[in-house]
Amino acid sequence: MGGRICQLLVVIFIHISITTGQNNDREVLQALKNYWQNTPPSWDDGSDPCSGSWDGIRCTNSRVTAITLSSMNLVGGLQGDIGGLTELQILDLSYNTGLTGSLTSQVGNLKKLTNLLLVGCGFTGPIPDSIGNLERLRYLSLNSNGFTGPIPASIGNLQNLYWLDLSANKLTGSLPVSNGSKPGLDMLTNAKHFHFGDNGLSGNIPPGLFNSNMTLIHLLFENNELTGSIPNTLGLVKSLEVVRLDRNGLSGNVPSNINNLINVTEMFLSNNRLTGVVPNLTGMNLLNYLDLSNNSFDPSVVPSWFRTLRALTTV
């Protein structure tokens, strides 16, 4: 008898939990509807958001799992209510320039989120540290907003991250690396894309940022305020295909092991303060675009290795 009572209590508890979650999701979406302007007309019909009639809303087992409302001309902000959608996996509000204000720290409660896409909105203020709680995240695209302050070191906790795009914001400060007590970008060994261009990032490129376990394809740091030398650890990331370090204040010699990057097809080192001899790129046989202009390399004749780069079309 006691076992049956326990089973019954478990069933009742699960039913209450599911019902509570469903009701909470409806309340959150209603709060968003009341706060945002220009929500889809289907949101006004009074039906259940999980009935299938609400544009941009996807549900599983009557819980909201996706909100995809890109290019809807939404106006408003992203309030803390969003943190109540605990089953949410995809949040895409891209290209709604009327979405402004700060990104609530409550976004860190969305523990099942895999895609956070806020491209081309009007968000400002710092990127909250709580974003490092989203350990299932695969795509993080916050580019083309007005975010300020540093890159949160907590992003290094996002071990499943594939795509990281923070470009075209107003971010400042240094590139965070781990030090034993805090995480850093060097921990993102599964990431393929680092897009940090068109910000105000400063300081040197830390040697510890790169390691041989990384699988990066795109490393885009163009148009920042980075200084110091290019670390020779860059040559450890042999998966790289595109390297953009142009339009910074980098100085010193280009590392001699840069030609370890045999998969690179495009390399931009222009508009820096690089010195010494023009780097030997022997073996970079896939390279088809190379820009070393507006630096202070030593005068020299055309190097012999130049003729061996058969794929090179633009210099």
C-alpha positions, 0 to 999 in steps of 0.5 A: 500500500505504501508503495502505491501511495508513493507512486501516486504522489510522484504522478501527482507531483509530475502533473503539478510540475508540468501544469505549473510550467505550462501556465508559467510559459503562457504568463511569460509570453503574455508579458512579452506580448504586453511589453513589445510592440508589433507582435504578430497578429496571431498573438492576439487571438486569445488561444493557447500559445502552444496551440500552433497558431502563434507565429514564431512559437514552437512547443514540445509537450505544451512547453515553449521550446523556440521563439523565432521572431527575426525581422518583425519590427519588434519594439521594446526590450528583453525583460527578466520574464524571459528567464521563466521559459526554462524549456527554451532551446532557441531564441532568435530575435535578430534584425529587430532594431527597435529592441533596445536596452540591456540584455537581462541577466535572467537570460542565464536561467535558460539552461537548455538554450542552444541558439541565442541569436540577437543579430542586428538589434539595438541592445546596449550595456554589458553582456551579462556574466550569467551568459556563461551558465548556458552550457548547452549553447552552440550558437551565440550571435550578439553581433551588430548591437551596441554592447559595451564593456569587456567580453565576459570571461564566463563565455569560456564555460560554454564548452559546446559552443560552435559559433561565437560572434560578438563583432560590430559592437562597442566592446572594450578591454582585453581578450580573456584567457583562463588562469586556473581560477577563472575561465577564458576563450582558450577553453572553447576548443570546440568553437569554429568561429571567433568573430570579434571584429569592429570593436574597441578591444585593446591590449595584447593578444595573449599567447595563452589564447591559442592551443593545439586542441583548438579547432577554429576555422575563422579568427576575425579580430579586425578593426580593434585596438590590439597591440603587441606582437602576434603570439607564436602560439597562433601557429598551433591552430592548424585548422584555421582557414581565415585569419584577420588581424588587420587594422589594429596596432600590432607590432614586431615580427610575424612569427616564423611558424605562421606557415604552419597554418597550411589550411589558411585561404585568406590572411589579412595582416594589413594596417598594423605596425609589423616590422622585420622581414616579410614572413616566409609562407612556404607550404601555405599552398591553399592561400589565395588572398594575402594582405600585408600592406601598410606595415613597416617590413624590411625592404626586400626583393620578391621572396623565392617562396612567393612563386610556390603559392600556386593558389594565390590570386590576390596580394 
